Amino acid sequence: MSAKAARNRVEAAVKAWASDLRHKHGVERVGTAILNAGVYGDGRVELDTLTTDAMLSVFKTNAVGPLLCIRYLREAGLIGGKQGRNNPSLVAAVSSKMGSVADNTSGGTYAYRASKSALNVAIRSVSIDLAPEGVKAVLLHPGYVR
């Protein structure tokens, strides 16, 4: 399967999930969505072992995955839209302190750090873009996870 076909399959699965919430399970609105996507990748991706595939694999799950969920929840009418002002939603993405640029004092772990930093920036943009539609988007840092 080509990389493009795999991407399309993942997007189709996320879109079907959101649609199924509405049409198969009768969900009319999502009040709170906790998007807990997180992979560390194949060990610590360091400068000397960094590859495009290692970076993109982690980035797709940690940064792109939550955004696809938001997109398709919105497209299914489960968050935001015209109804959102009267029926707000909270979208919380689980991030990590390791995504902080200012707090990076130990370096390394490139794939994970970059993906969580990208998630932080993206959710900030979502919080601005969807605020008029009644969507509050926040980041959560649960602490060290093993």
Phi, psi and omega in degrees: 000135180287161179299321180294319178296320178296318178298315180298323179295319179295313179298319179296323179293318179293319178297316179297321178302311181295317179297318179297325177304315182284307192273326180265331185249358174072020178285125180267322178214151174255116179283318180221128174239123176254114184261099187251070178260129178194122171230148179270335182097188181279081181072190180283114177280107181255169183305319182284346181243002184297132174226160177301314182298318179297317180294309186292326179300313180290319181299318181299317181285310189282329184248314184282320182307307179299324179293322176297320178299315179297313180304309187282333171297319179292314180298329179280358179077018183271338173222157174065206181073191182296327180286342188299326181296327179266345183220075188292161178229151174247126175245118181243122178256132180277117181249209181202147174300336179292347176275356180281128176288315184293330186264007181278100180249356183244351178067191176066191177050052190301312185297311182295311180301313182296321181292320180286328174295317177298319177299317180301313180294316182296317181292328174299316177295318177301319181298327178281312185293323185260358178305317179297343180262010177081018178257123174257121181249128182226163176250142177240137173239104187282350184107185183293131180240135177250000000 
